[in-house]
Structure formats: C-alpha cells, structure tokens
Amino acid sequence: MTVLPAFMAEDIHCCACGNNDKNKFHVKYQKEKFAVVTCDICSLHFIPPYYRKQIEYTQYKNADVTAAVRAGNNWIKVQRHKLRFKFIQKFIKSGKLFDLGAGWGHFMLAGKELGYDVYGVEISEQPYLYCVNDLKLPVDHIDFFEMDESKKFDIITMWDVLEHIDKADEFLAKCNKLTKPGGYLVLQVPQIDSYFAKRHKDNWKMMGLDHVNYFGKETITRILANNGYEVVKIKSSFEIKLFIMYTLLPFIKKFKSKKKQTTAQANSGINAAERQQYFNKFTSKPMWQLKLFVFIHNIIYNTLSALNIGEEMMVAARKVK
C-alpha cells in the first residue's frame, strides 16, 4: 500500500462515503499523467482533484466527430439503445424521462419511439447541436446544476456520465430533487470490480484522466443510498460498439503498424472521429445484414450479461427519500 503524497491530498474527498481524512486514502495505481487512489473507508477508487484541474468537457467532441456521427446509421444506433430500454421497462414503462448527458441523442430518439416523454441536457456543444438540429430533440445546452428544480421526472437516465463527475455526491443530490417520489434513476458506469478490470488492472482501457470515479457494486450502491436511492437491480453490460471502437480498432492499428507498440499506445493515437468512422463501416451494410447483425449482437449481449461478463454495469435505483 502506497501512502498518499501531500500534493495528492489537496482537497481530497470521497464522494461515496464522505471521507475527508487525508490519512485514510492510499495510492492504488500510479500512472504517467495521473494516479488512482483508494478510500480506506469504503474502497472507492478515484482520481484525486490535483490531476483533474486540466479537464474540460464543454468541447468534448469537435466538428469532425459530428460529421462522422452524421454519416452513421441511426437505425442501428437506436437498436442498441432499445436494449437499454428492455432493462428500464422492467421498472417503469412510460412517463417523463430526463436523459442527463444526452450525448448524440440516439437514446432519447429510441425513448421517443417507445412512447416516453423525453427531455435532455448536454453540456458539450457539438452533440447538443446534433440533437437539436439533426434529430429535432428537446435538449438544452445548460449546466445541470443550474436546472430548475421545479421540473420533476419519472425517470432520470445517465449513460457513461457519473464516472466523469468530480462531485458525484452533489450531482446525485441534485438528481434526487428532480426525481418524482418513487421514480427511478437508471445509469451505466464502468465497473472496477468487473472481470476485465481485475484482469487488466492499471492497463484497463476504461482507466484514464477523463474518468474520475471507478465504482464497483458496493460503492455505487453506497453513494446512491446516501442520496436517497435504493438499488433494485445491477446488470453487467458489455458494449459491443465500444469493443469495436476501443479494442478491435487499436488491435488492427497495432497489427498494421511497422512500429512496435502496445495496444494501449495504438489506442491513444486514435481520435474520436476515426473511431466513429471505423464503426460506420460496420453499419453501412444492406438492411437484411444489419438486422442479422442486431439479432446476433443481442444474443451475445444478453448471454454475456447473464454470465456477468462485462466491464460496465447498468444500475436501476428507486427514489425512497
């Protein structure tokens, strides 16, 4: 166990249990540009504030990525999100849905098709513009903390959002104020106690400076309970799209490269637009092939989830206070 250096202890705070005692943290992984520390009280892993000062999300994606997204196949993206709705519909089949961190909007588009009354916010400009101009969705370009708390929703969703949030406890407290009594919060985050995370340790591809929080089943349950939610279901999730973009593409780039490099080095040299363009190649086939792909994809996804094989987890939690 490595003792926490003084500079890492600056403003340190565990969002899961509230621990502020700098002597009750230790260094879990030391990377080249950041470190992951562990709370000795609840075992939450996270990147301390010292390293996070350079992160800015308002321009998270650029116009090149937007062009690549626009060139993609929206039908197949919607099918991917309908898998998420199969999970959601076990708990709530209709109502006002607030997607927090709407991204490119395809989840909201799927929800709209299924009859939910959708609304979203997105802080990054390019995805916001795509949602509003291309998909005609009711998305606002605002800071979530400035949202009017008189708005109430039956369900709030967050897909790969909470791992990016420095003050995740305050973030969830705000979510609670926007959730109707008995309403639901459904989210997905990378899972630090998953098979893949345990196997790859500090070389896990989900680990990077843009991901501040690394939740496991116990720590996500704890932080949600502390903010008025009771976890009703946790399901393993293996995102095949992310596998194609973040595992298969770097492997191919490494294989083709004349330079000797690791898969991680190949991964770091690929920008978001290139990843999306590569994924588009998989989705530009005739419709019958796409439907076959979706059918096979769903079998693989559901099988891996049933076997608890995945590096992310979907969590459904009900507001209890």
C-alpha positions as CSV (number, residue, x, y, z in Angstrom):
1,M,0.0,0.0,0.0
2,T,1.5,3.4,-1.1
3,V,1.0,6.3,1.3
4,L,-0.8,9.3,-0.2
5,P,1.7,12.1,-1.1
6,A,0.9,15.5,0.2
7,F,0.1,17.1,-3.2
8,M,-2.5,14.4,-3.9
9,A,-4.2,15.1,-0.6
10,E,-5.2,18.6,-1.6
11,D,-9.0,19.0,-1.3
12,I,-9.4,15.2,-1.3
13,H,-12.9,13.9,-0.7
14,C,-14.6,10.5,-1.2
15,C,-17.9,11.1,-2.9
16,A,-19.2,7.6,-1.8
17,C,-18.8,7.8,2.0
18,G,-17.8,11.4,2.6
19,N,-14.3,10.6,3.9
20,N,-12.1,13.8,4.1
21,D,-9.3,12.4,6.2
22,K,-6.2,12.6,4.0
23,N,-4.6,9.8,6.2
24,K,-7.3,7.4,5.1
25,F,-6.5,7.2,1.4
26,H,-3.8,5.3,-0.4
27,V,-2.4,5.2,-3.9
28,K,-3.9,2.3,-5.9
29,Y,-2.3,2.9,-9.3
30,Q,0.4,5.4,-10.3
31,K,0.2,6.2,-14.0
32,E,2.4,8.6,-16.1
33,K,-0.1,11.5,-16.0
34,F,-2.3,10.7,-13.1
35,A,-2.9,8.4,-10.1
36,V,-5.8,6.4,-8.9
37,V,-6.3,6.5,-5.1
38,T,-8.5,4.3,-2.9
39,C,-10.6,5.4,0.1
40,D,-9.7,3.2,3.1
41,I,-13.3,3.6,4.5
42,C,-15.4,2.4,1.6
43,S,-12.8,1.3,-1.1
44,L,-14.0,3.7,-3.8
45,H,-11.3,4.2,-6.4
46,F,-10.9,7.7,-7.9
47,I,-8.5,10.2,-9.4
48,P,-7.7,13.0,-6.8
49,P,-8.5,16.7,-7.6
50,Y,-4.9,17.6,-8.2
51,Y,-4.9,15.8,-11.5
52,R,-8.3,16.9,-12.6
53,K,-7.8,20.6,-12.9
54,Q,-7.0,20.4,-16.6
55,I,-10.2,18.5,-17.6
56,E,-12.9,20.5,-19.6
57,Y,-16.0,18.9,-21.0
58,T,-17.7,21.8,-22.8
59,Q,-15.9,21.0,-26.0
60,Y,-15.7,17.2,-25.5
61,K,-16.4,16.5,-29.2
62,N,-15.5,18.5,-32.3
63,A,-17.0,19.1,-35.8
64,D,-15.1,16.2,-37.3
65,V,-16.7,13.8,-34.9
66,T,-20.1,15.3,-35.6
67,A,-19.6,14.8,-39.4
68,A,-18.7,11.1,-38.7
69,V,-21.7,10.7,-36.5
70,R,-23.9,12.3,-39.1
71,A,-22.6,9.8,-41.7
72,G,-23.5,6.9,-39.5
73,N,-26.6,4.7,-39.5
74,N,-29.1,6.0,-36.9
75,W,-31.3,2.9,-37.2
76,I,-28.7,0.6,-35.8
77,K,-27.8,3.1,-33.0
78,V,-31.4,3.2,-31.9
79,Q,-31.5,-0.7,-31.8
80,R,-28.5,-0.6,-29.4
81,H,-30.4,1.7,-27.1
82,K,-33.6,-0.3,-27.2
83,L,-31.6,-3.0,-25.4
84,R,-31.3,-0.5,-22.6
85,F,-35.0,0.2,-22.6
86,K,-35.7,-3.5,-22.2
87,F,-33.8,-3.1,-18.9
88,I,-35.7,0.1,-18.0
89,Q,-39.1,-1.2,-18.9
90,K,-38.9,-3.9,-16.1
91,F,-39.3,-1.0,-13.7
92,I,-41.1,1.8,-15.5
93,K,-42.8,1.5,-18.9
94,S,-43.8,5.1,-19.6
95,G,-43.6,8.7,-18.2
96,K,-41.4,11.7,-18.3
97,L,-37.8,10.7,-19.0
98,F,-34.8,13.0,-18.4
99,D,-31.6,12.0,-20.1
100,L,-28.7,13.6,-18.3
101,G,-25.8,14.0,-20.6
102,A,-27.7,13.3,-23.8
103,G,-24.7,12.9,-26.0
104,W,-25.6,12.4,-29.6
105,G,-29.3,11.8,-28.7
106,H,-29.9,8.3,-30.0
107,F,-31.0,7.0,-26.6
108,M,-33.6,9.8,-26.4
109,L,-34.6,9.0,-30.0
110,A,-35.2,5.4,-29.0
111,G,-37.2,6.5,-26.0
112,K,-39.4,8.8,-28.1
113,E,-40.1,5.9,-30.5
114,L,-41.2,3.8,-27.5
115,G,-43.6,6.5,-26.2
116,Y,-41.6,8.1,-23.4
117,D,-41.9,11.9,-22.9
118,V,-38.2,12.7,-23.4
119,Y,-36.1,15.7,-22.4
120,G,-32.3,16.0,-22.1
121,V,-29.4,18.3,-21.3
122,E,-25.9,18.2,-22.9
123,I,-23.0,20.5,-22.0
124,S,-20.8,19.7,-25.0
125,E,-21.7,22.0,-27.9
126,Q,-21.4,19.7,-30.9
127,P,-23.5,16.8,-29.6
128,Y,-26.1,19.4,-28.4
129,L,-26.3,20.9,-31.9
130,Y,-26.7,17.5,-33.4
131,C,-29.5,16.6,-31.1
132,V,-31.4,19.8,-31.8
133,N,-30.7,20.3,-35.5
134,D,-30.4,16.8,-36.8
135,L,-32.6,14.7,-34.5
136,K,-35.1,17.5,-33.5
137,L,-35.0,16.5,-29.9
138,P,-35.9,18.7,-26.8
139,V,-32.3,19.1,-25.5
140,D,-30.9,22.1,-23.6
141,H,-27.3,23.3,-23.6
142,I,-27.1,24.1,-19.9
143,D,-25.2,23.3,-16.8
144,F,-27.1,20.6,-14.9
145,F,-26.6,22.3,-11.6
146,E,-28.5,25.3,-12.9
147,M,-31.6,23.3,-13.8
148,D,-34.9,24.5,-12.5
149,E,-35.7,22.1,-9.6
150,S,-39.5,22.6,-10.1
151,K,-39.1,20.1,-13.0
152,K,-39.9,16.6,-11.9
153,F,-39.3,13.4,-13.8
154,D,-40.5,9.8,-13.5
155,I,-37.1,8.5,-14.6
156,I,-33.6,10.0,-14.9
157,T,-31.0,8.3,-17.1
158,M,-27.2,8.7,-17.3
159,W,-25.2,6.7,-19.7
160,D,-21.4,6.8,-19.0
161,V,-21.7,10.1,-17.2
162,L,-21.2,9.6,-13.5
163,E,-17.6,8.4,-13.9
164,H,-16.8,11.9,-15.3
165,I,-18.2,13.9,-12.4
166,D,-15.8,15.3,-9.8
167,K,-18.5,15.9,-7.2
168,A,-20.7,12.9,-7.9
169,D,-22.4,13.1,-4.5
170,E,-23.6,16.6,-5.1
171,F,-24.6,15.6,-8.6
172,L,-26.8,12.7,-7.3
173,A,-28.3,15.0,-4.7
174,K,-29.4,17.3,-7.5
175,C,-30.8,14.3,-9.4
176,N,-32.9,13.4,-6.3
177,K,-34.5,16.8,-6.3
178,L,-35.6,16.3,-9.9
179,T,-37.0,12.7,-9.4
180,K,-40.6,12.2,-8.5
181,P,-41.3,10.2,-5.3
182,G,-41.0,6.6,-6.2
183,G,-39.3,7.5,-9.5
184,Y,-36.2,5.8,-10.9
185,L,-32.6,6.7,-11.7
186,V,-31.0,4.3,-14.2
187,L,-27.3,4.7,-15.1
188,Q,-24.4,2.9,-16.6
189,V,-20.7,3.3,-15.4
190,P,-17.5,1.3,-15.9
191,Q,-17.2,-1.4,-13.3
192,I,-13.9,-1.5,-11.4
193,D,-14.7,-4.9,-9.8
194,S,-15.6,-6.5,-13.2
195,Y,-13.7,-9.4,-14.7
196,F,-11.9,-7.2,-17.3
197,A,-10.9,-4.5,-14.7
198,K,-9.5,-7.1,-12.4
199,R,-7.6,-8.8,-15.2
200,H,-6.1,-5.7,-16.7
201,K,-5.6,-3.7,-13.5
202,D,-3.9,-0.3,-14.3
203,N,-3.9,-1.2,-18.0
204,W,-7.7,-1.4,-18.1
205,K,-8.9,0.6,-21.1
206,M,-11.6,2.3,-19.1
207,M,-8.9,3.9,-16.9
208,G,-7.9,7.4,-17.9
209,L,-7.8,11.0,-16.7
210,D,-11.3,11.8,-18.0
211,H,-12.8,9.1,-15.8
212,V,-12.6,10.3,-12.2
213,N,-14.7,7.7,-10.4
214,Y,-14.3,3.9,-10.6
215,F,-17.3,2.4,-9.0
216,G,-17.9,-1.2,-8.0
217,K,-21.2,-2.8,-7.0
218,E,-20.8,-1.9,-3.3
219,T,-19.6,1.7,-3.8
220,I,-22.3,2.6,-6.4
221,T,-24.9,1.1,-4.0
222,R,-23.5,3.2,-1.2
223,I,-23.4,6.5,-3.0
224,L,-26.9,6.1,-4.3
225,A,-28.2,5.2,-0.8
226,N,-26.6,8.3,0.6
227,N,-28.5,10.3,-1.9
228,G,-31.9,8.9,-1.4
229,Y,-32.0,5.9,-3.9
230,E,-32.3,2.2,-3.3
231,V,-30.7,0.0,-5.8
232,V,-33.1,-2.6,-7.2
233,K,-31.0,-4.2,-9.9
234,I,-27.4,-4.2,-11.2
235,K,-26.7,-5.8,-14.5
236,S,-23.4,-6.5,-16.2
237,S,-23.1,-4.7,-19.6
238,F,-20.7,-5.5,-22.4
239,E,-20.8,-2.7,-25.0
240,I,-20.0,-4.3,-28.3
241,K,-19.9,-0.9,-30.1
242,L,-17.2,0.1,-27.6
243,F,-15.4,-3.2,-28.2
244,I,-15.3,-2.5,-31.9
245,M,-14.1,1.1,-31.4
246,Y,-11.7,0.8,-28.5
247,T,-10.4,-2.8,-28.7
248,L,-10.7,-4.1,-32.2
249,L,-9.6,-0.9,-34.0
250,P,-6.5,-0.4,-31.8
251,F,-5.6,-4.1,-32.3
252,I,-5.8,-3.7,-36.1
253,K,-3.9,-0.4,-36.0
254,K,-1.2,-2.2,-33.9
255,F,-1.1,-5.1,-36.3
256,K,-0.7,-2.9,-39.4
257,S,1.9,-0.5,-37.8
258,K,5.5,-1.1,-38.6
259,K,6.5,0.3,-35.2
260,K,6.5,-1.9,-32.2
261,Q,3.8,-0.6,-29.9
262,T,1.3,-1.8,-27.3
263,T,-2.4,-1.9,-27.9
264,A,-2.7,0.9,-25.4
265,Q,-0.3,3.1,-27.3
266,A,-2.2,2.4,-30.5
267,N,-5.4,3.3,-28.7
268,S,-4.1,6.6,-27.5
269,G,-3.2,7.6,-31.1
270,I,-6.8,7.2,-32.4
271,N,-9.1,10.2,-32.3
272,A,-12.9,10.1,-31.7
273,A,-13.7,10.9,-35.4
274,E,-11.6,8.0,-36.6
275,R,-13.3,5.6,-34.1
276,Q,-16.8,6.7,-35.3
277,Q,-15.7,6.3,-39.0
278,Y,-14.5,2.8,-38.3
279,F,-17.8,1.9,-36.6
280,N,-19.7,3.3,-39.6
281,K,-18.0,0.7,-41.8
282,F,-19.9,-1.9,-39.7
283,T,-23.2,-0.2,-40.2
284,S,-23.2,0.6,-43.9
285,K,-24.4,-2.8,-45.0
286,P,-27.8,-3.7,-46.6
287,M,-30.7,-3.8,-44.1
288,W,-31.0,-7.5,-44.0
289,Q,-27.4,-7.8,-42.9
290,L,-27.9,-5.2,-40.3
291,K,-31.0,-6.9,-38.9
292,L,-29.0,-10.2,-38.8
293,F,-26.1,-8.3,-37.0
294,V,-28.5,-6.9,-34.4
295,F,-30.1,-10.3,-33.8
296,I,-26.6,-11.9,-33.2
297,H,-25.5,-8.8,-31.3
298,N,-28.4,-9.1,-28.9
299,I,-27.8,-12.8,-28.3
300,I,-24.2,-12.2,-27.5
301,Y,-25.0,-9.2,-25.3
302,N,-27.7,-11.0,-23.3
303,T,-25.5,-14.1,-22.9
304,L,-22.6,-12.1,-21.6
305,S,-24.8,-10.1,-19.2
306,A,-26.3,-13.3,-17.9
307,L,-22.8,-14.7,-17.3
308,N,-21.9,-11.4,-15.6
309,I,-19.1,-10.9,-18.1
310,G,-18.8,-7.2,-18.9
311,E,-16.7,-4.2,-17.9
312,E,-19.6,-1.8,-17.3
313,M,-22.7,-2.1,-15.2
314,M,-26.3,-0.9,-15.6
315,V,-27.9,0.2,-12.3
316,A,-31.6,0.8,-11.6
317,A,-32.4,2.6,-8.4
318,R,-35.7,3.8,-7.0
319,K,-36.1,7.1,-5.0
320,V,-37.0,6.2,-1.4
321,K,-36.5,9.6,0.3
